[in-house]
Amino acid sequence: MTRQPSNFPGFTLIELIMVMAILVLVASVIAPSLRGFGIGRKTNDAGRMILGLAQYARTQCEAEGRAYRLNLDQSGREVWLTADTGGAVFTAPTNEFGDRYSLPEGVQMSVTVNPQPNAQLNVAANIQQQTVQGPPLLEQSGAQPNQLEQNQHDQGTLYVEFQPGGRTDPATIHLTDSLGHAVDVVCQSATEAFHIPAPGEVTR
C-alpha cells in the first residue's frame, strides 16, 4: 500500500522561525500595556475598598446612633474603621470591617480632611436627650452641665468622622500608583456621601 502525497506541505524551519519572531515582537509590545492594566486595576480596587468602608461607616453610624471614624495612615498606607464605645474611646468593630486594610504595593495615598465640629450640650445624667437638626452651635471650652461643648479632632491622627446626626467630615482621598493612574474618593460637603467621581466630573 503506497502513501498518497499530502496536499498540505509542512512549514519550513525558516518559516517557523519567522512566526516565532513575530510572536515575540507582538508580546513585547503588548506586555507593558497588560502590566499597566494590572496596576491600574489595583488602584481602582483600592478606591472601591475605601468607598465601601466609608459607606458602611455612614450606614452603621446612623443605625447605631454612635460616631464612626475612617482612619487613614498615609505613610503606612493603611485604612481601618473604629466606632465610639463611650467616653470618646474608639475601637475597631468586632466584624470583618474591624480589620486593617493595606493598600496594594505601589499605591500611595494622600488625604485632605476638613473636620466638622461635633457640638453637643452637656447635660446632667438624669436628663433624656434627643438628636435634632439645627444650625451649627458655637464653640465653648470648659463646658459645664447645660452648656455647649464642641469636640475637635484628636491631634496627631488622621481620620474622617461620621456623626449620628448625618454629618460627615468633607474629605478627598487621593490614590496614585507608579504609572500615574489616579483615583479619588470624595465627600464634598458635610451632608453628602463619599463617592468616586466619574471621569470629567468637577469636584470642588
C-alpha positions in Angstrom: 0.0 0.0 0.0 1.5 3.3 -1.1 1.1 6.5 0.8 -0.6 9.3 -1.1 1.4 12.6 -1.1 -0.2 15.3 1.2 -1.9 18.3 -0.3 -0.8 20.4 2.7 3.0 20.7 2.8 4.6 21.4 6.2 6.3 24.6 7.4 10.0 25.0 6.7 12.4 25.8 9.5 12.8 29.4 8.3 9.0 29.9 8.3 8.7 28.6 11.8 11.5 31.0 13.0 9.8 33.9 11.3 6.4 33.1 13.0 8.2 32.8 16.4 9.9 36.2 15.8 6.6 37.9 15.0 5.0 36.4 18.2 7.9 37.6 20.3 7.6 41.1 18.8 3.8 41.2 19.4 4.3 40.0 23.0 6.9 42.7 23.7 4.5 45.4 22.5 1.5 44.1 24.5 3.3 43.2 27.8 3.7 46.8 29.1 0.1 47.6 28.4 -1.0 44.5 30.3 1.2 45.4 33.2 -0.2 48.9 33.3 -3.7 47.5 33.2 -3.0 45.3 36.2 -1.5 48.1 38.2 -4.4 50.5 37.3 -6.9 47.8 38.3 -5.3 47.5 41.8 -5.6 51.3 42.3 -9.3 51.2 41.3 -9.9 48.2 43.6 -8.3 50.1 46.5 -10.6 53.1 45.8 -13.6 50.9 45.8 -12.4 49.3 49.1 -12.1 52.7 50.8 -15.5 53.7 49.4 -17.1 50.6 50.8 -15.6 51.3 54.3 -16.9 54.8 54.2 -20.4 53.7 53.1 -20.5 51.1 55.9 -19.4 53.6 58.5 -22.1 56.1 57.4 -24.8 53.5 57.5 -23.8 52.0 60.8 -23.3 55.4 62.4 -26.9 56.3 61.8 -28.3 52.9 62.6 -26.4 52.6 65.9 -26.5 56.2 67.0 -22.8 56.5 67.6 -19.9 58.1 65.8 -17.6 56.1 63.4 -14.2 57.0 62.1 -12.5 56.1 58.9 -8.8 56.1 60.0 -6.1 56.8 57.4 -2.4 56.2 57.7 -0.7 57.9 54.7 2.8 56.7 55.4 1.8 53.2 56.5 -0.7 53.0 53.6 -3.4 51.5 55.8 -7.1 52.2 56.3 -9.4 51.0 59.1 -12.7 51.7 60.9 -13.3 52.5 64.6 -16.5 53.2 66.5 -17.2 55.2 69.6 -17.6 52.8 72.5 -18.4 55.5 75.1 -16.4 58.3 76.6 -14.9 59.2 73.2 -13.0 56.0 73.1 -12.9 54.5 69.6 -12.3 50.8 69.0 -12.5 48.6 65.9 -15.8 46.9 65.1 -15.8 43.2 66.0 -16.8 42.0 62.5 -14.7 41.9 59.3 -15.0 45.7 59.0 -12.7 46.0 62.0 -9.7 44.7 60.1 -6.9 47.0 58.9 -6.6 47.1 55.2 -3.3 47.7 53.4 -3.1 49.4 50.0 -1.7 47.3 47.2 2.0 47.5 46.5 2.9 50.7 44.7 -0.3 52.5 45.5 0.2 55.8 47.5 -2.4 57.8 49.4 -2.7 61.5 50.2 -5.6 62.8 52.3 -7.2 66.2 52.8 -9.8 66.4 55.6 -12.0 69.4 56.6 -13.0 68.4 60.2 -16.5 69.4 61.2 -17.2 70.5 64.8 -19.2 68.0 66.8 -21.1 70.3 69.1 -23.3 68.9 71.8 -24.9 70.1 75.0 -23.5 68.8 78.3 -26.5 67.9 80.4 -27.0 66.1 83.7 -27.0 62.3 83.6 -30.7 62.1 84.5 -31.8 64.3 81.5 -33.2 62.4 78.5 -31.6 63.6 75.1 -32.9 63.5 71.6 -30.9 64.4 68.4 -32.4 67.3 66.5 -31.4 69.0 63.3 -30.4 72.7 63.8 -27.9 75.4 63.0 -24.2 75.0 63.9 -23.6 75.6 67.6 -21.0 77.9 68.9 -17.7 76.7 70.4 -17.3 77.0 74.1 -14.5 75.5 76.2 -14.6 74.0 79.7 -18.3 73.2 79.3 -20.4 72.5 82.4 -23.8 70.9 82.5 -26.3 72.8 80.3 -23.5 74.5 78.4 -22.3 73.8 74.8 -19.3 71.6 74.2 -17.5 71.2 70.9 -15.4 68.1 70.3 -12.4 68.8 68.0 -10.4 66.2 66.0 -7.8 64.4 68.0 -4.3 65.8 67.5 -1.8 63.7 65.6 -4.3 61.4 64.0 -5.9 61.5 60.6 -9.5 60.3 60.2 -12.9 61.1 58.7 -15.6 61.2 61.4 -19.2 60.1 60.7 -21.7 61.6 63.2 -25.1 60.1 64.1 -26.9 63.2 63.0 -25.8 62.6 59.4 -22.8 64.9 59.2 -19.5 63.8 57.8 -16.1 65.4 57.6 -15.7 66.5 53.9 -12.5 64.9 52.6 -10.6 63.9 49.5 -8.7 60.6 49.5 -6.3 60.6 46.5 -4.7 57.4 45.4 -1.9 57.1 42.8 0.3 54.3 41.5 3.7 54.1 39.9 2.3 54.5 36.4 0.4 57.7 37.2 -3.1 56.2 37.5 -5.2 58.2 40.0 -8.4 57.5 41.8 -10.2 59.9 44.2 -12.7 59.0 46.9 -14.5 62.3 47.7 -17.0 63.7 50.1 -17.6 67.3 49.1 -19.8 68.6 51.9 -20.8 67.6 55.4 -24.2 66.3 54.3 -23.1 64.3 51.3 -21.9 60.7 51.0 -18.5 59.6 49.7 -18.3 58.7 46.1 -15.7 58.1 43.3 -16.1 61.0 40.7 -16.9 59.9 37.2 -14.3 60.9 34.5 -14.7 64.6 33.8 -16.7 65.3 36.9 -15.8 68.6 38.6 -15.1 68.4 42.3 -15.0 71.5 44.5 
